[in-house]
Amino acid sequence: MEQGVAADASAVWGRANRLQTNAIVGSGAYEVRVQIDGGWRVMYVAKFELAIYALHAFHKKTQKTRKDDIELAKKRYKQIGVSQ
């Protein structure tokens, strides 16, 4: 990873104000909430020793998460072969 990209990522993760599990997507899935220019969400899985998979990242404009965002994260969760 390039230094500039790593610095940008660390600035975003440093601003994360809430981390929670997201069982709707699948077992072991988490959601990070970041408040920069509104609300951002990153859904990810960290069940593997050497990898963290970002399933979906999106700008959240309403209080309720859109069904399309959840379905996309679920689809990607299944694609990486996570056992429930």
Order of alpha helices (4+ residues) and beta strands (2+ residues): alpha-beta-beta-beta-beta-alpha
